[in-house]
Amino acid sequence: MIEYLSEYFDSLLLMTAEMAPYLILGFFIAGLLHVFVPSSILKHHLSGRNMKSVVKAAAIGVPLPLCSCGVIPTSVGLRREGASHGACTSFLIATPQTGVDSIAATYSMMGLPFAIVRPIAALITAMFGGWLVNRYAHEDEVHSAKAVNSDEHSHCHCGHDHNEASCSCHKEDSDSCCCHDDKTSMPSFFHRFSASMHYAFVEMLQDVGKWLIVGLLIAALITVAVPNDWFAALQDYKLLNMLIVLAIAIPMYVCATGSIPIAVSLMAKGLTPGAALVFLMAGPAVNSASMLVVGKVFGKRTLWLYILSVVLGSIVFGLCIDYLLPASLFSVSGISSIGGHCAECLSTWDWIWIVFLGVLLLNAFIRMFIHPHHCSCHAHEDVKDNVKEACESAVQNEWDYKVDGMSCNHCKANVEKVISCVSGVESVEVDLPRGIAHVRGSHDSDSVIKAVSEIGFKASLL
């Protein structure tokens, strides 16, 4: 038993050491992209109902570090701002499969060929899905336009992200319910860089960190517990390999980065490289929770075309790897087979990267559960009456809503955005771990619930 535990932790440490420096580099680049690339670029290039906008949406989505839950509200915002239905679908398919962080981690653990093929497969699959939707989902295009623009005067559709000027909505003046790009109010380079690092090493780690840890734990367990020839009997049945992987990947949720160590461990046990690519593509892009939202917001036919494009695209690229390319290009045995009793193989730099990544993860998780205290009216006797009255009045205008379906900071930001633009709302703060939105101000609760439902989440008054 002790021997197995030792081998388990050795495998865990070795895989973490392989990923850590590339993950940190990927998160760094992702933070810069998030803050320094304005969202207006997306809206400007995705409005046409043609193949050009579909290609642009796929190309933009490949490097963006958004998970399958975070990309849906973003796509709703793009659709609301005028992006075509096909372009939004292409963006939905490409974005969760890859990202600069997962591409860097893929290179670290699976080698350069996988790091090249993975984004190319995501790009072409997304283009194919967007083309299918433009050609065969005309009714859904009307449905999605109504879904994202219904009750358009009840809340602001600014769609700005953290990297742009702040939005101030005044419902009484329709002309002011837009975000004006005031260059004089743009933050300094230092503040923007600081925001990019906060996004990269706090928000992104909060979103990806738990799935990365789960992926590493599962991968180490597979390395120790699964026999080395477990998939050997299926080596000659490559398509069957892929269908088994699809049956496992579709109902589960695994992010683009967290899927990598699992795929590596399965390949070390005999899974074909093509089947591993299927897992890397279908796992992050297709899961039961996100598919329900896609069907609700973008339409049932779009949902089926979405699933068809991901499944068919992953299988085609998987078969190409297994039958057309040399197997030696996609070997990961050198990374995974150095299993147990090899912790001493780690260099000083390996330990530095492991500790650094661990500190970043710990900091992100601690910050997730630290929330500012709300107003408390249990004042001391020396507090003046007018202060007590103001505090009591503020508490009377505070409402809590349970919001189901949020799983990352992108979800949180989108929920806060739409609620803040409801008439009468003065401030809103979302407690992501508990799934609760604290809303202050005299407002209509039905309008809040409706605004949240329009971006794919379910809200109820507590």
C-alpha positions as CSV (number, residue, x, y, z in Angstrom):
1,M,0.0,0.0,0.0
2,I,2.8,2.4,0.9
3,E,4.6,1.5,-2.3
4,Y,1.4,2.4,-4.3
5,L,1.0,5.7,-2.5
6,S,4.6,6.6,-3.1
7,E,4.2,5.8,-6.8
8,Y,1.0,7.8,-6.9
9,F,2.6,11.0,-5.4
10,D,5.7,10.6,-7.5
11,S,3.6,10.5,-10.6
12,L,1.6,13.5,-9.4
13,L,4.7,15.5,-8.8
14,L,6.3,14.6,-12.1
15,M,3.2,15.7,-14.1
16,T,2.9,18.9,-12.1
17,A,6.5,19.7,-12.8
18,E,6.0,19.1,-16.5
19,M,3.0,21.4,-16.7
20,A,3.8,24.2,-14.2
21,P,6.2,26.5,-16.1
22,Y,4.1,26.3,-19.3
23,L,0.9,26.8,-17.4
24,I,2.2,29.9,-15.7
25,L,3.4,31.3,-19.1
26,G,0.0,30.5,-20.7
27,F,-1.9,32.2,-17.8
28,F,0.4,35.2,-18.2
29,I,-0.3,35.6,-21.9
30,A,-4.1,35.0,-21.3
31,G,-4.2,37.8,-18.8
32,L,-2.6,40.2,-21.3
33,L,-5.0,39.1,-24.0
34,H,-8.0,39.7,-21.7
35,V,-7.1,43.2,-20.7
36,F,-5.2,44.6,-23.7
37,V,-7.4,43.2,-26.5
38,P,-10.7,45.2,-26.4
39,S,-14.0,43.3,-26.9
40,S,-15.0,45.8,-29.5
41,I,-12.7,43.9,-31.9
42,L,-14.9,40.8,-31.5
43,K,-18.1,42.7,-32.2
44,H,-16.7,44.6,-35.2
45,H,-15.6,41.4,-37.1
46,L,-18.4,39.0,-36.3
47,S,-21.5,40.8,-37.6
48,G,-21.7,39.5,-41.1
49,R,-23.9,36.5,-41.9
50,N,-21.2,34.9,-44.1
51,M,-18.3,32.5,-44.0
52,K,-15.8,35.3,-43.4
53,S,-17.4,36.1,-40.0
54,V,-17.4,32.4,-39.1
55,V,-13.7,32.0,-39.9
56,K,-12.9,35.1,-37.9
57,A,-15.0,33.9,-34.9
58,A,-13.1,30.6,-34.9
59,A,-9.7,32.3,-35.2
60,I,-10.5,34.7,-32.4
61,G,-11.9,31.9,-30.1
62,V,-8.9,29.5,-30.4
63,P,-6.5,31.5,-28.2
64,L,-9.0,32.9,-25.8
65,P,-8.9,31.3,-22.3
66,L,-12.7,30.7,-21.8
67,C,-14.2,27.5,-20.5
68,S,-17.4,26.0,-21.8
69,C,-19.5,27.7,-19.1
70,G,-17.8,31.1,-19.5
71,V,-18.0,31.2,-23.3
72,I,-21.8,30.9,-23.4
73,P,-22.6,34.3,-21.7
74,T,-19.8,35.8,-23.8
75,S,-21.5,34.5,-27.0
76,V,-24.9,35.8,-25.8
77,G,-23.3,39.2,-25.4
78,L,-21.7,39.0,-28.9
79,R,-25.1,38.0,-30.4
80,R,-26.7,40.9,-28.6
81,E,-24.2,43.3,-30.0
82,G,-24.9,42.1,-33.6
83,A,-22.7,39.1,-34.2
84,S,-24.3,36.6,-36.6
85,H,-25.7,33.3,-35.4
86,G,-23.2,31.3,-37.3
87,A,-20.3,33.3,-36.0
88,C,-21.5,32.9,-32.4
89,T,-21.7,29.1,-32.9
90,S,-18.2,29.0,-34.4
91,F,-17.0,31.0,-31.4
92,L,-18.9,28.6,-29.0
93,I,-17.1,25.6,-30.6
94,A,-13.6,26.9,-30.9
95,T,-13.1,28.7,-27.6
96,P,-13.6,26.0,-24.9
97,Q,-11.4,23.5,-26.8
98,T,-8.3,25.5,-26.5
99,G,-6.7,28.6,-25.1
100,V,-3.1,29.9,-24.8
101,D,-2.8,28.3,-21.4
102,S,-4.0,24.8,-22.6
103,I,-1.9,25.0,-25.8
104,A,1.2,25.7,-23.6
105,A,0.3,22.9,-21.3
106,T,-0.3,20.5,-24.2
107,Y,3.2,21.2,-25.5
108,S,4.7,20.6,-22.1
109,M,3.1,17.2,-21.6
110,M,2.2,15.9,-25.1
111,G,4.8,17.4,-27.3
112,L,4.8,19.9,-30.2
113,P,2.7,17.8,-32.7
114,F,-0.3,17.6,-30.3
115,A,0.2,21.3,-29.5
116,I,-0.1,22.1,-33.3
117,V,-2.9,19.7,-34.2
118,R,-5.2,20.6,-31.3
119,P,-5.8,24.3,-32.2
120,I,-5.9,23.4,-35.9
121,A,-8.6,20.8,-35.2
122,A,-10.6,23.3,-33.0
123,L,-10.3,26.0,-35.8
124,I,-11.6,23.7,-38.6
125,T,-14.3,22.1,-36.5
126,A,-15.6,25.5,-35.4
127,M,-15.6,26.7,-39.0
128,F,-17.5,23.6,-40.1
129,G,-20.1,24.1,-37.3
130,G,-20.6,27.8,-38.1
131,W,-21.1,26.9,-41.7
132,L,-23.7,24.2,-40.8
133,V,-25.6,26.7,-38.6
134,N,-25.6,29.4,-41.2
135,R,-26.9,27.0,-43.8
136,Y,-29.4,24.8,-41.9
137,A,-30.5,26.8,-38.8
138,H,-32.4,29.8,-40.2
139,E,-35.2,29.5,-37.7
140,D,-32.8,29.3,-34.8
141,E,-31.2,32.5,-35.9
142,V,-34.5,34.3,-35.4
143,H,-34.9,32.5,-32.0
144,S,-31.5,33.6,-30.7
145,A,-32.1,37.2,-31.8
146,K,-35.3,37.3,-29.8
147,A,-33.8,35.5,-26.9
148,V,-30.9,37.8,-26.4
149,N,-32.7,41.1,-27.2
150,S,-36.0,40.5,-25.5
151,D,-37.0,43.3,-23.0
152,E,-34.2,45.3,-24.5
153,H,-35.1,48.5,-22.6
154,S,-35.1,47.0,-19.2
155,H,-31.4,46.6,-18.9
156,C,-28.3,47.9,-20.6
157,H,-26.6,45.9,-23.4
158,C,-23.2,47.5,-23.2
159,G,-21.3,44.3,-23.1
160,H,-18.1,45.8,-21.8
161,D,-15.5,43.8,-20.1
162,H,-13.1,44.6,-17.3
163,N,-10.6,46.0,-19.7
164,E,-12.8,48.8,-21.0
165,A,-14.2,51.9,-19.5
166,S,-16.8,51.5,-16.8
167,C,-20.5,51.6,-17.7
168,S,-23.0,53.8,-16.1
169,C,-26.6,53.2,-17.1
170,H,-29.3,55.7,-16.5
171,K,-32.7,54.2,-17.4
172,E,-34.4,57.6,-17.6
173,D,-32.2,58.7,-20.5
174,S,-32.1,56.1,-23.2
175,D,-29.1,57.8,-24.9
176,S,-26.9,57.3,-21.8
177,C,-27.5,53.6,-21.5
178,C,-24.3,53.0,-23.5
179,C,-20.7,52.9,-22.5
180,H,-18.8,55.7,-24.1
181,D,-15.2,55.1,-24.8
182,D,-13.7,58.1,-23.0
183,K,-10.0,58.0,-23.7
184,T,-9.4,60.4,-20.9
185,S,-10.7,57.9,-18.4
186,M,-8.6,55.0,-19.6
187,P,-6.5,53.6,-16.8
188,S,-2.7,53.8,-16.9
189,F,-0.6,51.0,-18.3
190,F,0.5,50.0,-14.8
191,H,-3.2,49.6,-13.7
192,R,-4.1,47.6,-16.8
193,F,-1.1,45.4,-16.4
194,S,-2.0,44.8,-12.8
195,A,-5.5,44.0,-13.8
196,S,-4.2,41.5,-16.4
197,M,-2.1,39.7,-13.7
198,H,-5.1,39.6,-11.3
199,Y,-7.2,38.0,-14.1
200,A,-4.4,35.6,-15.0
201,F,-3.3,34.4,-11.6
202,V,-6.5,34.9,-9.5
203,E,-9.6,34.7,-11.6
204,M,-8.3,32.2,-14.1
205,L,-6.8,30.0,-11.5
206,Q,-10.0,30.1,-9.5
207,D,-11.8,28.9,-12.7
208,V,-9.3,26.4,-14.0
209,G,-7.4,25.5,-10.8
210,K,-10.0,23.0,-9.4
211,W,-10.3,21.2,-12.7
212,L,-6.5,21.1,-13.1
213,I,-6.1,19.6,-9.7
214,V,-8.9,17.0,-10.4
215,G,-7.3,16.2,-13.7
216,L,-3.9,15.7,-12.2
217,L,-5.3,13.5,-9.4
218,I,-7.2,11.3,-11.8
219,A,-4.2,11.1,-14.1
220,A,-1.9,10.0,-11.3
221,L,-4.6,7.4,-10.2
222,I,-4.8,6.0,-13.8
223,T,-1.0,5.8,-13.9
224,V,-0.8,3.7,-10.8
225,A,-4.0,1.7,-10.8
226,V,-4.7,0.9,-14.5
227,P,-2.7,-1.9,-16.0
228,N,-0.3,-0.9,-18.7
229,D,-1.9,-3.0,-21.4
230,W,-5.5,-2.0,-20.5
231,F,-6.2,-0.5,-24.0
232,A,-3.9,-2.9,-25.8
233,A,-6.7,-5.2,-26.9
234,L,-8.4,-2.2,-28.6
235,Q,-5.4,-1.0,-30.5
236,D,-6.7,-2.5,-33.8
237,Y,-10.2,-1.0,-33.2
238,K,-9.3,2.7,-33.4
239,L,-12.9,4.0,-34.1
240,L,-14.2,1.9,-31.1
241,N,-11.5,3.7,-29.0
242,M,-13.0,7.0,-30.0
243,L,-16.6,6.0,-29.4
244,I,-15.8,4.8,-25.9
245,V,-14.0,8.1,-25.2
246,L,-16.9,10.1,-26.5
247,A,-19.3,8.1,-24.3
248,I,-17.2,9.1,-21.3
249,A,-16.4,12.7,-22.4
250,I,-19.8,14.1,-23.4
251,P,-21.7,13.8,-20.1
252,M,-18.8,14.9,-18.0
253,Y,-17.2,18.3,-17.6
254,V,-13.5,18.7,-18.0
255,C,-11.7,22.0,-18.9
256,A,-9.2,22.3,-21.8
257,T,-6.3,22.3,-19.4
258,G,-7.6,19.7,-16.9
259,S,-8.1,17.2,-19.7
260,I,-4.4,17.1,-20.7
261,P,-3.0,14.9,-17.8
262,I,-5.9,12.5,-18.1
263,A,-5.3,12.1,-21.8
264,V,-1.6,11.6,-21.2
265,S,-2.2,8.9,-18.6
266,L,-4.8,7.1,-20.9
267,M,-2.3,7.1,-23.7
268,A,0.4,5.6,-21.5
269,K,-2.1,2.7,-20.9
270,G,-2.6,2.1,-24.6
271,L,-5.2,4.6,-25.7
272,T,-4.5,5.6,-29.3
273,P,-3.3,9.2,-30.0
274,G,-6.4,9.8,-32.1
275,A,-8.7,8.8,-29.3
276,A,-6.8,11.0,-26.9
277,L,-7.4,13.9,-29.3
278,V,-11.1,13.1,-29.3
279,F,-11.1,13.4,-25.5
280,L,-9.2,16.7,-25.7
281,M,-11.7,18.1,-28.1
282,A,-15.1,16.7,-27.0
283,G,-14.4,16.8,-23.2
284,P,-14.2,20.6,-22.9
285,A,-16.6,21.5,-25.7
286,V,-19.5,19.2,-25.1
287,N,-21.0,18.5,-21.7
288,S,-24.5,18.1,-20.5
289,A,-24.7,21.3,-18.4
290,S,-23.5,23.7,-21.1
291,M,-25.6,22.0,-23.9
292,L,-28.8,22.7,-22.0
293,V,-28.0,26.4,-22.1
294,V,-27.0,26.3,-25.8
295,G,-30.3,24.7,-26.7
296,K,-32.2,27.2,-24.7
297,V,-30.5,30.4,-26.0
298,F,-29.5,29.5,-29.5
299,G,-32.1,26.9,-30.4
300,K,-32.5,23.1,-30.6
301,R,-31.3,22.7,-34.2
302,T,-28.2,24.8,-33.5
303,L,-27.5,22.5,-30.5
304,W,-27.6,19.4,-32.6
305,L,-25.5,20.9,-35.3
306,Y,-23.1,22.0,-32.6
307,I,-22.8,18.5,-31.2
308,L,-22.5,17.0,-34.6
309,S,-19.7,19.3,-35.7
310,V,-17.7,18.6,-32.5
311,V,-18.2,14.8,-32.6
312,L,-17.6,14.4,-36.3
313,G,-14.7,16.8,-36.3
314,S,-12.9,15.1,-33.4
315,I,-13.4,11.7,-34.9
316,V,-12.1,12.8,-38.3
317,F,-9.0,14.4,-36.9
318,G,-8.5,11.4,-34.6
319,L,-8.6,9.0,-37.5
320,C,-6.2,11.2,-39.4
321,I,-3.7,11.0,-36.5
322,D,-4.1,7.2,-36.1
323,Y,-4.0,6.3,-39.8
324,L,-2.1,9.0,-41.7
325,L,0.6,10.3,-39.3
326,P,3.5,8.4,-37.7
327,A,2.7,7.1,-34.3
328,S,6.1,8.2,-33.1
329,L,5.1,11.9,-33.4
330,F,2.4,11.5,-30.8
331,S,4.2,9.3,-28.2
332,V,4.0,10.5,-24.6
333,S,5.7,7.4,-23.1
334,G,8.8,9.5,-22.2
335,I,6.7,11.7,-20.0
336,S,4.4,9.3,-18.4
337,S,6.4,6.1,-17.9
338,I,8.9,7.6,-15.5
339,G,6.4,6.9,-12.8
340,G,7.1,5.8,-9.3
341,H,10.2,6.2,-7.2
342,C,11.5,9.0,-9.3
343,A,10.8,12.1,-7.3
344,E,14.5,12.5,-7.0
345,C,14.5,13.0,-10.8
346,L,13.1,16.5,-10.1
347,S,15.6,19.3,-10.3
348,T,15.7,22.4,-8.1
349,W,13.9,24.4,-10.8
350,D,11.2,21.7,-11.0
351,W,10.6,22.2,-7.3
352,I,10.6,25.9,-7.6
353,W,7.9,25.8,-10.3
354,I,5.8,23.3,-8.3
355,V,5.9,25.5,-5.2
356,F,5.2,28.6,-7.2
357,L,2.2,27.1,-8.9
358,G,1.0,25.8,-5.5
359,V,1.3,29.2,-3.9
360,L,-0.7,30.8,-6.8
361,L,-3.4,28.2,-6.5
362,L,-3.6,28.6,-2.7
363,N,-3.8,32.3,-3.0
364,A,-6.6,32.1,-5.6
365,F,-8.7,29.7,-3.6
366,I,-8.3,31.7,-0.4
367,R,-9.4,34.9,-2.2
368,M,-12.5,33.0,-3.6
369,F,-13.8,32.5,-0.1
370,I,-13.0,35.9,1.3
371,H,-15.9,38.3,0.9
372,P,-16.5,41.8,2.1
373,H,-18.8,42.1,5.0
374,H,-22.2,43.6,4.4
375,C,-23.7,46.4,6.4
376,S,-24.5,45.3,10.0
377,C,-26.9,47.3,12.1
378,H,-25.9,46.0,15.4
379,A,-24.2,49.3,16.2
380,H,-22.7,50.4,19.5
381,E,-24.6,52.7,21.7
382,D,-22.4,55.7,20.8
383,V,-23.4,55.5,17.1
384,K,-25.6,58.3,16.1
385,D,-29.3,57.7,15.3
386,N,-29.0,59.0,11.8
387,V,-26.2,56.6,11.0
388,K,-28.4,53.7,12.3
389,E,-31.3,54.9,10.2
390,A,-29.1,55.0,7.1
391,C,-27.8,51.6,7.8
392,E,-31.3,50.1,8.4
393,S,-32.5,51.8,5.2
394,A,-29.7,50.2,3.2
395,V,-30.4,46.8,4.6
396,Q,-34.1,47.1,3.7
397,N,-33.1,47.7,0.1
398,E,-30.8,44.7,-0.1
399,W,-32.0,41.5,-1.7
400,D,-30.4,38.1,-2.2
401,Y,-31.0,35.9,-5.3
402,K,-29.9,32.3,-5.7
403,V,-28.3,32.0,-9.1
404,D,-27.9,28.4,-10.5
405,G,-25.4,27.4,-13.2
406,M,-22.4,29.7,-12.4
407,S,-19.1,27.9,-12.3
408,C,-16.4,30.5,-13.1
409,N,-15.6,34.2,-12.8
410,H,-16.8,34.8,-16.4
411,C,-20.2,33.6,-15.3
412,K,-20.0,35.8,-12.2
413,A,-19.0,38.9,-14.3
414,N,-21.8,38.4,-16.8
415,V,-24.4,38.0,-14.0
416,E,-23.2,41.1,-12.2
417,K,-23.3,43.0,-15.5
418,V,-26.9,42.3,-16.4
419,I,-28.2,42.8,-12.9
420,S,-26.4,46.1,-12.5
421,C,-28.2,47.4,-15.6
422,V,-31.7,46.6,-14.2
423,S,-33.6,49.8,-13.3
424,G,-33.2,50.7,-9.7
425,V,-30.2,48.5,-8.9
426,E,-27.5,50.5,-7.1
427,S,-24.9,47.8,-6.7
428,V,-24.6,44.1,-7.1
429,E,-22.1,41.6,-5.8
430,V,-22.1,37.9,-6.7
431,D,-20.8,35.3,-4.2
432,L,-19.6,32.7,-6.6
433,P,-18.9,29.8,-4.2
434,R,-22.4,30.1,-2.7
435,G,-24.1,31.0,-6.0
436,I,-25.8,34.1,-4.4
437,A,-26.2,37.6,-5.8
438,H,-26.4,40.4,-3.3
439,V,-28.4,43.2,-4.9
440,R,-28.9,46.7,-3.4
441,G,-31.4,49.3,-4.5
442,S,-35.2,49.6,-5.1
443,H,-35.8,47.4,-8.1
444,D,-38.3,44.9,-9.6
445,S,-37.2,41.3,-8.6
446,D,-38.9,39.9,-11.7
447,S,-36.7,42.1,-13.9
448,V,-33.6,40.8,-12.2
449,I,-34.7,37.2,-12.6
450,K,-35.6,37.8,-16.3
451,A,-32.2,39.5,-17.0
452,V,-30.3,36.6,-15.5
453,S,-32.3,34.0,-17.4
454,E,-31.6,35.7,-20.7
455,I,-27.9,34.9,-20.4
456,G,-28.6,31.2,-19.6
457,F,-28.7,31.1,-15.8
458,K,-31.6,30.5,-13.4
459,A,-32.3,33.0,-10.6
460,S,-34.8,33.0,-7.7
461,L,-35.4,35.4,-4.8
462,L,-34.2,34.2,-1.4
